[in-house]
Amino acid sequence: MFALRPDRFPSASAAGGAGQRSGTPDARAEPPATVEVFVDGIPVRVPLGASAAAAVLLADAPLIRETPVFGAPRLPYCLMGVCFDCLAEIDGIANRQACMVPVVPGMRIAPQRGARVAFRP
C-alpha cells in the first residue's frame, strides 16, 4: 500500500539499458496524496487509500479496542477482515472493522471499549 508504483521508476530500457529498473525513484515523482483523520482526537496525515486501521498504526495509538472481559488492549492484527481485533468506532458508528474502511478526510476513529453494542443512540 505504501510502496512506490512501478510506473514511478524509469526503466533501464528507456535509458539505453537492458530493460531492468534502475532502483531509484523518478525525480519528477510527486509525493503521495494524504488526508487528515483523527485517531482518538489526535490529527494524523495518512496516505489516500489507506485503511482506518493503518491510520491507527501510523498514529502510534496504544489500542484500537479493549477486550470485553479483561479490558486487554488490542491493535489491528490481520489487516484483512478475519480476526476482528480492529473493531473501532468510526465517525460515531461502533463495531466497524477498521481494516476494511478506507480513510476519508476528517474521519474520526475512536477506540471501542468493552463489549460490542448492537445499537448506540
N, C-alpha and C positions, 0 to 999 in steps of 0.2 A: 504494500500500500504506500510506503514512503520511499520506495526506490525510484530512481530516475527512469523515465521511459526510454526504451531502446531508440526511439527516433530522436532523442536529445543527444545521442552520441554520434559524432561523424564517423562514417565508415572509412576504413583504410583504403577501400577501392576508390572513393571519391578523392583521396589524397594521392592516388597512384600506387596504393599497396595491393595486397593480395585478398582484400575483402574482409579483413579482420577489424574489429573495433580497436580504436586507439586506447581506450580505457580512461580517457579524460572527458569530462562533460564539455559540451559546446559552450564557448564563451558567451554566445548570444542567448543562451537558455535563460528564460525568465524564472524567478523563484515561484514555487508552487503557491497557488491561491490559498489563503487562510480565512477562517471565520472565527469570530469570538463567541465562546459559550461560557456559561457559568457553572462551575463544579462546586457544589456546596457553598455558593455565594462568591466564589473566587473567579475572576475573569481569566480565561485561558484561550490562547490562539492555537487552533488546530488546523491541519490541512483540510481543505474542502474535500468531501467524500469520505472522511474518516468516520468511524462509528463513535457513538457516545461512550462506549467502553474504552476506546482508545483515548478519548479526551480525559477520562478519569485517570488513566495510566500516565498521560502526559502531564497532568496536574499534580502528580505525586500525592494523590489523596490517600489517606490511611485505610479507607474502606469504601465500598460501594453499597454494601449491605451488612447487616448483622444476622447471625443465625437466630431463629425464633426461640430455641430452648436455652442456650447458654450465652447468647449475645456475642459470639465469636465474630471477629471482623473477617470479611471476605472481599476479595478483589476479583476482577474478571479472570477466568481461568482458560476456558477452551476457545473463546472468541469466535465460535461458530454456531451458537444456539443450542448446545446439547446439555450443558451442565447446570444452567440456571443460577450460577454464582454471581452473575452480573445484574440481577434484578435491582432496579432502581426506580425512583420517582422522576419521570421526565416530563417537564412542563406541566406539573401538577397531576399527572396520571401515574398511579402506582403500578407495580408488577410488570414493568416494561423490561424486556431483555435488552440491555444497553448495547450489547454486541451486534444486535440486529437493526439498530436505529441509526441512520446516518445523521450527522450533525447538520443543523441549520443555524443561521445567525441568531444570536440571542437565546439559544436553547438553555434551559435551566435543568441541571442534573443534580438531584439530591439523593443522599443515601437512603436506602429503605431500611427501616429499623423494626425489628420484631417480626411477627408472623405476617404473612400476606393477608391483605384485606380485600374482600371481593368488591366492596364499594366504599369509597371515602367521599363524603359530601363536601 
